[in-house]
Amino acid sequence: MTPIIQVRELCNRFGDNVVHLGLDLDLRRREILGVVGGSGTGKSVLLRSIVGLHRPTYGQIRIFGENLLTLSPPERSKLEQRFGVLFQGGALFTSLNLQENVAIPLMEHIGLPRAEAEKLARVKLALTGLPASAARKYPSELSGGMVKRASLARALALDPEILFLDEPTAGLDPIGAAAFDQLLVTLRNALGLTVFLVTHDLDTLYATCDRVAVLSQQRVIIADTLERVAANPDPWIQDYFQGPRGRAASQAADNDRANPHGDGN
Amino acid sequence: MQHGAARQDTSVLPNTTPGSVSFNHGALAITGDWTLSGYQAIGQQLSRLPPDARKPGTLDLTNLGQIDTAGASLLADFLGPDLLEDFVESDPVLHRDTAALLQIVARSLGQWKEQDIAEIPALTRWLSQIGERVQSLGLLLWQLLGFMGQTLATLFRVLPHPGRWRVTPFVAAVQDTGLNALPIVALLTFLVGAVVAFLGATVLQDFGATIYTVNLVAFSFLREFGVLLAAILLAGRTASSFTAHIGAMKVNEELDAIRTLGLNPVELLVLPRVLAMMVSLPILTFVGMIAGMVGGALVCVLSLDISLNQFLAIVERDIALRHFLVGLCKAPVFAFLIAVIGCLEGFKVGGSAQSVGEHTTSSVVQSIFTVILLDAIAALFFMEMGW
């Protein structure tokens, strides 16, 4: 099966600072790929390169077999509608309320009238677990967790095939983060999403990811299932997965598997 | 558009059949692709169905192609979340992923209670808007006076302690608000000076009193135009920058950080700016007066046959020093008001980017309004006093 995203020989350089050098990565259909790495290893730069916000110094990135940067603007826009991005800070439009935030792409790209777009937007908000009272609120009136959910709803607005998430659980309380993890898996199963997940959260890795890619030494040193990655002898990986937090998360995941609670919602 | 859920597993056929719905003998049949691209067409089909189609005996999903959340929400909306969930649960052949999608949409819609927004009559709304405006105007004045007091109180608290004077930000602000604004103020007043001289000459020519153009230019620039033009320029240039800067800091929670570090934002951010403005504006006013008179003199020399010596002699003979002082003494007051309004609007910024824009506009409008209003009052006062 051809991968849905193919990154080959990616190089990113900012002045003298080389972030990526010969980075290869595949994203397969319907998988949740977790991307981890220390601070400053270029996880967010990788995400921005893939979605076309950053022009790589060198290298090739193909989404659905196409190179975003060489497409004409209308073709690019069409391709961009097939993926959704959740930015680290949420990046909701602060001057619009939540349902307008989600309705914008529906009105612009599908041409729905405002009333219908907002109705559909409320469905998306409901899907991400937000209460009805939040639909007419503005981002500044919401908690961090609600902002994350609302921006997930916006990322899902056009029913994309790929979802890019940049640290979705950062800044959430553990209960909210766990709920977000479950939501992610449920949506992936129901909507058939492919998810590219940049995270520092070990619990999220254990709870959601099918594969984990480790960014270190300017490239992806391993991209495989969690067990195999955790067994890799690389010192950084060992520190990461065998440190106190890594062990706690691993145990929690084992316990969860032993006695699963709920049916995924 | 292609959608993962059904597409992946049913087959590889990329051809899409538009979604449709039919109702026969109590059975609701769903066919084709129920996706976002067909959202409106399917919605119209659904609205044309008879009312008893909302309570069908069976729901036939065997010919359903792709479905996404948009299609699922249409179905959930039409049948009601509970009924849809019942059908999905009792459907033995439905694909697992499709069932999961329909269920999650139905379930989240079931939990979602639409809120009613009470309609307010137009007259009441109109009246309440007037009330809100008046109230906000009063609040604006109240806050401005309070903030001026706070600034002055902070100033007098800091003044006896030279260790707490913020010299570097003060000098930086003087450079930004004064030095960097110098060329534009000089150019602007020079041009206005030339225009005033031309206007004066045109009117006074009829009375054979062209020579009084000199008095007109000198009078107007020393008493009014020098300070007014400089102040209006700074209101547009500097008040807006103060508001945007402090407002962006507020959005970024930097102001809260300053407070939690035990520091005083008024002392740290407002005082250096206010003091810098109070130094800059008098200097700019002086430059404006000179540049305006140079502009007037140039017109006099080039097109009115008044020599430069004559111009200077008339100024020296007719224009008393008090006119210069009357003009200059207004500058620090204007500067204080412009800076305080600019900073206060910055502090009032809410959590959004739009709010930064609104308050920046508001600070420019308010400061220009205040400057012109105060100048008019001052002109009346000085005239009555005979100064």
Chai-1 contact restraints between the chains, C-beta under 6 A:
chainA,res_idxA,chainB,res_idxB,connection_type,confidence,min_distance_angstrom,max_distance_angstrom,comment,restraint_id
A,T94,B,S352,contact,1.0,0.0,6.0,A-B,restraint_1
A,T94,B,A353,contact,1.0,0.0,6.0,A-B,restraint_2
A,S95,B,S352,contact,1.0,0.0,6.0,A-B,restraint_3
A,S95,B,Q354,contact,1.0,0.0,6.0,A-B,restraint_4
A,I110,B,L36,contact,1.0,0.0,6.0,A-B,restraint_5
A,L120,B,A70,contact,1.0,0.0,6.0,A-B,restraint_6
A,V123,B,S73,contact,1.0,0.0,6.0,A-B,restraint_7
A,A126,B,S108,contact,1.0,0.0,6.0,A-B,restraint_8
A,A126,B,L109,contact,1.0,0.0,6.0,A-B,restraint_9
A,A126,B,W112,contact,1.0,0.0,6.0,A-B,restraint_10
A,L127,B,S108,contact,1.0,0.0,6.0,A-B,restraint_11
A,A132,B,W112,contact,1.0,0.0,6.0,A-B,restraint_12
A,A132,B,K113,contact,1.0,0.0,6.0,A-B,restraint_13
A,A132,B,Q115,contact,1.0,0.0,6.0,A-B,restraint_14
A,S140,B,G351,contact,1.0,0.0,6.0,A-B,restraint_15
A,S140,B,S352,contact,1.0,0.0,6.0,A-B,restraint_16
A,D159,B,H3,contact,1.0,0.0,6.0,A-B,restraint_17
A,D159,B,L36,contact,1.0,0.0,6.0,A-B,restraint_18
A,D159,B,D68,contact,1.0,0.0,6.0,A-B,restraint_19
A,D159,B,T69,contact,1.0,0.0,6.0,A-B,restraint_20
A,E161,B,G4,contact,1.0,0.0,6.0,A-B,restraint_21
A,N189,B,A100,contact,1.0,0.0,6.0,A-B,restraint_22
A,A190,B,A100,contact,1.0,0.0,6.0,A-B,restraint_23
A,A190,B,L101,contact,1.0,0.0,6.0,A-B,restraint_24
A,A190,B,I104,contact,1.0,0.0,6.0,A-B,restraint_25
A,L191,B,A5,contact,1.0,0.0,6.0,A-B,restraint_26
A,G192,B,G4,contact,1.0,0.0,6.0,A-B,restraint_27
A,G192,B,A5,contact,1.0,0.0,6.0,A-B,restraint_28
A,G192,B,Q8,contact,1.0,0.0,6.0,A-B,restraint_29
